[in-house]
Amino acid sequence: MDVAEQLAIDRVKKLFGAAYANVQPHSGSQANQAVYTSVLKPGDTILGMSLAHGGHLTHGASVNISGKLYNVVAYGLNKDEILDYDEVERLALEHKPKMIVAGASAYALEIDWARFRQIADKVGAYLFVDMAHYAGLIAAGEYPSPVPYADFVTTTTHKTLRGPRGGVILCRDTTHEKALNSAIFPSLQGGPLMHVIAAKAVAFKEALQPEFKTYAKQVKANAQAMAEELVKRGLRIVTGRTESHLFLVDLRPKNITGKAAEEALGKAHITINKNAIPNDPEKPFVTSGIRVGTSAITTRGFDEADARKLANLVADVLDNPNDESNLAHVAEQVKALCDKNPVYGA
């Protein structure tokens, strides 16, 4: 067991250029909580991205433990739906947070980690980056790495990294090694899940191969192709474009909610989740948008032509979401796409 864990540690450190790694977190959320626990006290101020603007629950949302234990100040996007670094700096200077949290769960563009570092240094704050969504692209050099800039970095091991469900903590140096290890065990977890850690080691090895960069490039190309095609079909892409594996679609031009779209698309065998868009007029469990990601289809073998075909099928559903015959017809075409690109070993 120790050999498997050390192998995972060595591989993930090499993959991301980190000096420290802990591969025991059961999830990204627990990795994030361990970072908070390692250097913060209840009541300390953290500055994180608003959930309504693309942040994650664990970045200080009121319904999450992070929003209950700490004094949370939230930043968001500007009028052009771009991350508002000027607002981040203004709020940091005003509130003097002990930690600034960067990273997102629904933001399609590249994030300027260096700018966050500059802001954190101005107020003497720790910089913590949650790179869970972008980790696979970062590993392949297709998205900027936060590791050289952040005091703490966390990620999940599924999503774009396409390993097992789990979490990892990384640091550019070993300053907080003891505190982080203690935060994971015994503070937050008991025994490690060794079968998952072994799977993480395998995933890290795969991500170190040249073929993984080919996959990451295709993930981005497929996302861009889908976004472009959906715009042609009358939909609006939040931020106007994507520079990563995901993007948000504003459904208001089609007069359909995210909840209704998710249900209709599901009937057509297309899995897409409802998602709030910036300044969303709908409730969080309804939403005005959907979130699209291309990691899974790319792993199946989809190329840009397949991605464009899929985007048009999505639009076909959104144009007529209550017509059962339309949904059945789309489902047949989805099956044909999947038959053309079967899962590994099928």
C-alpha positions, -999 to 999 in steps of 0.1 A, spaced: 0 0 0 28 24 8 45 16 -25 13 25 -44 8 57 -25 44 68 -30 41 60 -67 10 82 -69 28 110 -50 59 109 -72 39 108 -104 16 137 -96 45 158 -84 62 152 -117 30 158 -137 24 193 -122 59 203 -111 51 203 -74 73 199 -44 46 185 -22 16 162 -28 -10 145 -7 -31 119 -26 -53 108 2 -83 132 -1 -114 113 -9 -127 142 -29 -120 177 -41 -142 191 -15 -123 174 13 -90 185 -2 -103 221 -2 -115 218 34 -80 204 44 -64 235 29 -87 258 50 -81 237 81 -43 238 78 -39 275 81 -73 292 89 -93 295 121 -131 298 122 -141 334 115 -110 342 93 -118 361 61 -116 344 28 -121 360 -6 -136 335 -32 -155 335 -65 -193 338 -62 -211 306 -68 -236 326 -89 -207 338 -112 -190 304 -117 -173 296 -84 -177 263 -65 -197 256 -34 -165 250 -14 -152 285 -22 -174 300 5 -211 294 -6 -234 300 23 -249 265 21 -214 249 23 -193 244 55 -168 268 41 -194 295 41 -204 287 77 -170 285 93 -154 316 77 -162 352 69 -166 351 32 -163 379 7 -172 371 -29 -159 384 -62 -173 378 -96 -174 387 -133 -175 422 -149 -202 434 -173 -185 416 -201 -187 383 -181 -149 383 -177 -133 376 -143 -131 410 -126 -95 412 -114 -99 449 -105 -128 439 -82 -107 411 -67 -80 437 -59 -104 463 -45 -121 437 -22 -88 423 -11 -75 458 -1 -108 466 16 -113 433 36 -77 421 40 -86 384 37 -63 358 52 -68 336 20 -78 343 -16 -94 314 -34 -91 312 -72 -104 287 -96 -140 280 -108 -165 253 -117 -182 271 -145 -158 296 -161 -147 290 -197 -117 313 -201 -81 311 -189 -75 325 -154 -46 349 -147 -29 332 -118 0 357 -118 -25 385 -112 -40 367 -83 -5 362 -68 2 399 -71 -31 407 -54 -25 382 -26 10 396 -20 -4 432 -17 -25 421 13 -3 394 27 -29 367 19 -24 330 11 -33 321 -25 -53 289 -28 -62 276 -63 -88 249 -69 -79 237 -104 -102 207 -104 -119 215 -137 -88 224 -156 -63 199 -142 -61 176 -172 -56 206 -196 -29 220 -172 -11 186 -170 -10 186 -208 2 222 -211 -31 234 -227 -41 257 -198 -19 279 -176 -6 262 -144 -12 278 -110 14 257 -92 42 282 -96 20 310 -82 -2 295 -55 6 285 -19 -19 257 -21 -34 239 -51 -61 213 -51 -77 192 -78 -101 163 -83 -87 133 -102 -117 127 -124 -130 155 -147 -104 164 -174 -77 143 -156 -101 113 -162 -89 92 -133 -110 78 -104 -131 100 -82 -109 116 -56 -88 146 -46 -52 157 -44 -34 186 -27 -3 201 -42 22 228 -31 52 245 -48 72 239 -17 70 219 16 63 248 40 28 235 49 35 198 46 30 189 82 -2 210 86 -17 197 54 -10 160 63 -25 165 98 -55 183 83 -63 152 61 -55 127 89 -66 127 116 -86 160 113 -109 152 84 -105 116 73 -98 82 88 -83 54 66 -72 62 31 -89 45 2 -60 25 -12 -78 11 -42 -86 46 -53 -50 58 -46 -37 30 -68 -61 41 -95 -48 77 -91 -13 64 -97 -24 48 -130 -42 80 -141 -11 101 -134 10 77 -154 -14 80 -183 -14 118 -181 24 118 -184 22 101 -218 24 121 -251 -11 108 -261 -26 127 -232 -16 160 -248 -34 149 -280 -65 142 -259 -63 176 -242 -59 195 -274 -89 176 -288 -110 184 -257 -105 221 -264 -111 218 -301 -143 199 -295 -155 225 -270 -148 254 -294 -166 235 -322 -197 229 -301 -198 265 -289 -195 279 -324 -222 256 -337 -246 265 -309 -242 302 -316 -251 295 -353 -283 279 -339 -293 310 -321 -279 304 -286 -256 326 -266 -223 315 -251 -215 331 -217 -182 350 -220 -186 347 -258 -162 318 -263 -143 291 -245 -106 286 -239 -111 253 -220 -131 221 -219 -164 237 -209 -187 266 -216 -221 279 -204 -250 283 -227 -276 311 -221 -309 295 -229 -331 326 -228 -331 331 -266 -349 297 -268 -373 306 -239 -365 274 -220 -350 270 -185 -320 250 -176 -341 225 -157 -364 219 -186 -335 216 -210 -316 191 -188 -347 169 -187 -354 171 -224 -318 164 -233 -317 135 -209 -347 119 -228 -326 122 -260 -297 105 -242 -276 137 -240 -262 143 -205 -258 181 -198 -265 198 -164 -285 228 -158 -263 257 -146 -269 293 -134 -255 320 -157 -242 354 -144 -270 375 -129 -295 346 -135 -331 357 -130 -342 321 -123 -338 302 -90 -307 280 -86 -327 248 -90 -342 261 -122 -315 283 -139 -314 300 -173 -284 280 -186 -267 247 -192 -231 237 -188 -214 218 -216 -181 198 -212 -163 178 -238 -140 155 -218 -162 124 -220 -170 126 -256 -134 133 -265 -123 102 -245 -148 82 -266 -130 95 -298 -153 124 -309 -136 149 -332 -147 184 -343 -171 170 -369 -187 148 -343 -188 176 -318 -206 199 -344 -231 171 -351 -237 167 -314 -242 205 -309 -268 205 -336 -286 176 -319 -286 196 -287 -301 226 -306 -327 203 -322 -338 193 -287 -339 229 -274 -359 240 -305 -387 215 -298 -382 201 -262 -418 188 -257 -421 168 -289 -415 132 -280 -410 121 -316 -383 148 -320 -366 135 -288 -367 99 -301 -353 109 -334 -324 128 -318 -318 98 -295 -314 76 -325 -288 99 -339 -270 101 -306 -268 63 -305 -253 64 -340 -226 88 -329 -219 67 -298 -218 35 -319 -192 52 -342 -172 62 -311 -176 33 -286 -163 34 -251 -129 16 -246 -132 -21 -247 -168 -21 -260 
